[in-house]
Amino acid sequence: MTPFDTALRVKRREVDAVKVSISVEIETITTLDHQTRAHEIRMREERALAITVPVASDAWRLRMKAERARLDQQSQIANLRLTHLRAQAVEVYGTMRAIEGAAGRFKDEAERIAAGAEQSMIDDIAAAKLVIARRTAERNA
């Protein structure tokens, strides 16, 4: 455990949430691309049909242009959201990595302190044994 664990969990959740949001936006963009392609195919087919039938199609043409403009606008908005989410992901991920680094340094320092304490204890035991051995040698001498 480190004092950074809570912040790290929060940042990991944020990264996960941004990943999900990015996936949703990519799916939206893909859907809009499919709709745009279908719209273009439909317009080509209707134009070919309109050439053979002498009926005024101004209203249809205006409706198709409006539909295309709507699809284009939605695609632009989705792409802007995706760009924003990617920038947010970079920021959140960078913060998470910084917190991971701080947590790692904290753990390393704690291990270094524990190792130093253990070494001090071993040195104290060795010194005590040396003192006991000298006293025993002095008494026997």
C-alpha positions in Angstrom: 0.0 0.0 0.0 1.1 3.5 -0.8 -0.5 6.9 -0.3 -0.9 7.0 -4.1 -3.1 3.9 -4.5 -6.4 5.7 -4.3 -5.4 8.4 -6.8 -4.0 5.6 -9.0 -7.3 3.7 -8.9 -9.2 6.9 -9.8 -7.0 7.6 -12.8 -7.2 4.0 -14.0 -11.0 4.3 -13.9 -10.7 7.6 -15.8 -8.5 5.9 -18.4 -11.0 3.1 -18.8 -13.9 5.6 -19.1 -12.1 7.5 -21.8 -11.3 4.3 -23.7 -15.0 3.4 -23.6 -16.0 6.9 -24.8 -13.4 6.7 -27.6 -14.8 3.3 -28.7 -18.3 4.8 -28.7 -17.2 7.8 -30.9 -15.4 5.5 -33.3 -18.5 3.4 -33.6 -20.6 6.6 -34.2 -18.2 7.7 -36.9 -18.2 4.3 -38.5 -22.0 4.3 -38.5 -22.2 7.8 -40.0 -19.7 6.7 -42.7 -21.9 3.8 -43.6 -24.9 6.0 -43.7 -23.1 8.5 -45.9 -22.0 5.8 -48.4 -25.6 4.5 -48.5 -26.9 8.0 -49.0 -24.5 8.5 -51.9 -25.5 5.2 -53.5 -29.2 6.1 -53.1 -28.7 9.5 -54.7 -26.9 8.0 -57.7 -29.7 5.4 -58.2 -32.4 8.1 -57.9 -30.6 10.4 -60.3 -30.4 7.6 -62.8 -34.1 6.9 -62.4 -34.9 10.7 -62.6 -33.3 10.9 -66.0 -35.7 8.2 -67.4 -38.8 9.7 -65.7 -39.7 13.3 -66.7 -41.0 14.3 -63.2 -39.8 17.4 -61.3 -37.6 16.3 -58.5 -36.5 19.6 -56.9 -38.1 18.8 -53.6 -36.4 15.4 -53.5 -33.0 16.9 -54.4 -33.4 19.5 -51.7 -34.2 16.8 -49.1 -31.2 14.8 -50.2 -28.9 17.8 -49.9 -30.3 18.5 -46.4 -29.8 14.9 -45.4 -26.2 14.9 -46.7 -25.5 18.2 -44.8 -26.9 16.6 -41.6 -24.7 13.6 -42.0 -21.6 15.7 -42.7 -22.3 17.9 -39.7 -22.8 14.9 -37.4 -19.5 13.4 -38.8 -17.7 16.6 -38.0 -19.1 16.8 -34.5 -18.2 13.1 -33.9 -14.6 13.7 -35.2 -14.2 16.8 -33.0 -15.4 14.8 -29.9 -13.0 12.0 -30.8 -10.1 14.4 -31.1 -11.0 15.9 -27.7 -11.3 12.4 -26.2 -7.9 11.4 -27.5 -6.4 14.5 -26.0 -8.1 13.8 -22.7 -6.8 10.2 -22.9 -3.3 11.4 -23.3 -3.6 13.7 -20.4 -5.2 11.2 -18.0 -2.8 8.5 -19.1 0.1 10.8 -18.5 -1.2 11.7 -15.0 -1.7 8.0 -14.2 1.8 7.2 -15.3 3.2 10.0 -13.1 1.2 8.6 -10.1 2.5 5.1 -10.9 6.0 6.4 -10.9 5.5 8.2 -7.6 4.0 5.0 -6.1 7.0 3.0 -7.4 9.4 5.4 -5.9 7.5 5.3 -2.6 7.7 1.5 -2.6 11.4 1.5 -3.5 12.1 4.0 -0.7 10.1 1.9 1.8 12.0 -1.3 0.7 15.3 0.6 1.0 14.4 1.8 4.5 13.3 -1.8 5.5 16.5 -3.2 4.1 18.5 -0.6 6.0 16.7 -1.4 9.2 17.3 -5.1 8.7 21.0 -4.6 8.0 21.2 -2.4 11.2 19.6 -5.2 13.2 22.0 -7.8 11.7 24.9 -5.5 12.5 23.7 -5.0 16.1 23.3 -8.8 16.5 26.8 -9.3 15.1 28.3 -6.6 17.4 26.5 -8.1 20.4 27.9 -11.5 19.6 31.4 -10.0 19.2 31.1 -8.3 22.6 29.9 -11.5 24.2 32.8 -13.4 22.6 35.4 -10.9 23.8 34.0 -10.9 27.4 34.0 -14.7 27.4 37.6 -14.7 26.1 38.6 -12.1 28.7 37.1 -14.2 31.5 38.7 -17.4 30.3 42.0 -15.7 30.0 
